[in-house]
Amino acid sequence: MSILAGKHICIAGAGIGGTCLAVALEKACKDSSISPLPKIELFERDASSSARQGVGYSFNLRDHQDTGSGGLKVLKDLELGIFEELAQCQEPGNTMHLCLQNFKQPLIQVARAPGEDPRAQELMRISRSQLRQTLLYRVTSGIHWGKVCTSAVPAAKPGGHVQLGFSDGSAVNCDLLVVADGTRSKLRACLLPRETNSYAGICMLMGRTEQLKELPPELLKGQYLAMGQRGVALFMCSVEKTTAMWSLSWKAPESTSAELNAIFQDPSAAQEYLTHEVQELAKGFPEPLPSLLHATKATSMVSYPCMDKLPHPNHDNGVVYLGDAWHPMSPFSGSGANMALVDAWELAQQLVTGRHTCIQEAIDAYATHAAPRARGEQDLWWSAWRK
């Protein structure tokens, strides 16, 4: 009998990693004719599935066979039409431009070849909200919206029940708790208070335009990463084909992002900051950035302290970590979402493979494969920043 037969699995967090895991588990369990099927439930702090629509950014899904960031390969392997659906929604342009302010004369251009076979595509730029909605549409398990996971009690012994607690005082018992509640994981803080994130020294400020009549010609060609004055870096790209996103990054104290986000809570203060301080940060960058800033809705701005953390060992019975809750990564590389997808696929395969005699054994096998993969990806992307 399968180790998942009749079990109760709780997934804390219905982000990209949590929803991908639910979809992968549902498919794998049905394909393997597991009976009775496990009960899978997702618990998400957002009030509804539409809470994050129209906000956020776009990033590159990758099909890298030789690294841990092959999120695009996972979507292909799921074989549920997800890849094909997202291919119709991918952002325009197929080139990353690396520049020193002058967008018309990039230093380096990295292009992806379109190819004749769509499934051979190795890179796809997609909005985060589009990917999440596409995954959510295929989840048949129960999703409990507006449930903030705040505490957990591991099983006293292998095979025992884990207790998951919520902010409203309610609780539920399960056979497996998957912690997928993001970079600032409340459950990790509860279970492993010493496993804290490490500040990378970089503050990122992000904004998104109102819907544009047409995208600037530059963004139809792809994405741009540029270094400006006083060590300020710029990234800009299209999002959902009708809006644009920009981000400015610079070295700053860790408290900077919290201070900025407090300012942005007041629409008038946010507009004042956009009109003056952002313009100063962006000084020297040519079009289309000034036009994008002019079209930006001030209340769309948000700041992130760039955090990372190596994956930690986990000895709690019946608990497993996934994605940013386990190994948060800077948003510069777009690796976080890719890694979350790969983690989800790996965990689903280990739980359903039939090679393990209990859930804890499958968890340990997952960690053995996933932890080195995450460390390698972090070393790859952060080596330059650490120097």
Number of C-alpha atoms within 10 A of each C-alpha: 9 23 20 23 16 14 17 17 21 26 28 29 28 27 25 25 30 31 27 29 29 28 23 25 23 20 17 19 22 11 10 12 12 17 13 13 16 20 17 21 20 23 22 23 18 17 13 12 15 10 11 15 12 17 15 17 23 23 25 21 27 22 22 14 10 7 14 26 27 23 27 23 23 24 23 16 14 16 11 15 14 19 21 14 12 18 16 9 16 21 26 20 19 20 18 18 22 20 19 16 20 16 18 10 12 16 12 11 16 12 14 14 12 12 10 8 7 11 13 13 17 19 22 23 24 24 24 24 22 20 21 20 17 19 23 21 12 17 20 12 16 13 20 18 16 14 20 20 24 19 17 22 19 21 20 12 11 15 14 15 20 24 19 21 19 16 13 11 7 10 14 12 18 22 24 27 26 22 26 31 28 26 21 14 21 20 24 23 15 14 16 13 10 9 16 17 19 15 15 20 15 20 22 23 20 20 25 28 22 18 17 13 8 10 19 18 10 18 21 17 18 21 23 21 22 20 18 19 14 10 11 17 20 25 19 25 29 30 29 20 19 14 22 26 23 22 22 22 22 16 16 14 13 18 10 17 20 14 11 17 17 14 18 22 13 13 14 13 15 21 19 15 18 22 14 10 12 15 16 12 20 19 15 14 19 13 13 15 21 15 12 22 21 14 16 22 18 24 19 17 23 22 21 19 24 21 22 22 22 20 22 14 13 15 11 17 22 25 23 22 27 29 30 25 27 29 24 28 29 23 16 16 16 17 26 28 26 25 28 31 30 28 31 29 25 19 27 24 18 19 25 21 15 15 12 16 12 15 23 21 15 22 22 17 16 21 22 12 14 21 18 14 18 28 15 14 18 22 12 12 16 16 9 8 9 9 5
